[in-house]
Amino acid sequence: MIPFLDLRRQYDLVRDDIEAAVKGVLDSGQFILGPAVQRFEGDFARYCRTEHAVAVSSGTAALHLALLAAGVEPGDEVITVPMTFVATVAAILYAGARPIFVDVDESTWTMDAAQLEAAITPRTKAILPVHLHGLMADMEPILAMAARRGIAVIEDAAQAHGAEYRGKRAGSMGRLGCFSFYPGKNLGACGEGGAVVTDDPALAERVRVLRDWGQVRKYEHQFQGFNYRMDGIQGAILGVKLRHIEAWTEGRRRAAVAYDRNLGAIRRPSPPDHCRHVYHVYAVRVAGRDRVRAELDQAGIGTGIHYPVPVHLQPAYAGLGYGVGDFPVSERIAAETLSLPMFPELEDGQVEEVCRAVIRAVDGGEG
Ligand SMILES: *Cc1c(COP(=O)(O)O)cnc(C)c1O
């Protein structure tokens, strides 16, 4: 059996430190925000090479508050991609704005910067590229276009902790960057969590105020705000795990090298040399995906699909007015993508076994 994801193995490595950190919070009685969260915010900002990090209750909350902090209002448009998790799009709607999609690039599966200009209108307030699977979107042309038009760029880095583009860290290139600490993410809490990072002190302060009921001082509610605070226990756990993330990321990258070496002609995205991919997901593209997936399942190999339906074709988002054929690259990828086992402790021998099974299943379908 080779699982798709094995959180247990990682927990076993850090169990003692996590239990001590949790006990520290329980003893302190500071369950919401507090010193453990504050410490984590400082450490995470340093990790992202930004001036500020504000911890919140989820990646979705991070996106929602980043959009609000950037001044996104009802009537505005925010440009993103349909090949993402629904939260990216939901957050735009939570802010009252209209999501506008551009398709992804066939070789990287991230925002096709060449299609961006045609999507910009006088109502465009922000561009929200998604660093899908841990590979940063093509930030240089996106930032250049946004700068020419005076539009904010907000990074959805929920899958990209520690990813780099020409040596710059995910979250540090746009005006604001958004992270998720959902347990299965590259840096995962033992519950929900997220963060917004930025170099701009005024934006950081706005996110900090909005996450806690818009209070500028106790009982002084300048804005309506939200209950989007991080738990002390999650902050303490994330602080422990952050100390290991570089080693874990290298484990993922080592497994990806083994996949690349053993997958032969199986199609997959090709990350540019100037990017550090952190492999939240290792995906391939296969015809007859559901059959291949069933055969792998029979062989005891766990897989996932990220994502089987692009957001513009999800029933909940039919009201946006898009339909089949509007984003052909995203639609083709969604039909063929298959996520293979990926976690830092995955061994080369296991990767080789998965690759043999994938090639066997694909060849079997052709015979
Ligand atoms: C996980 C994820 C989110 C949402 O994060 P939550 O912490 O689950 O709210 C947003 N965008 C992307 C791309 C994600 O993968």
Residues whose N, C-alpha, C, O or C-beta is under 5 A from the ligand:
A	BS01	LIG	S58 G59 T60 F85 A87 T88 D156 A158 Q159 S180 F181 Y182 G193
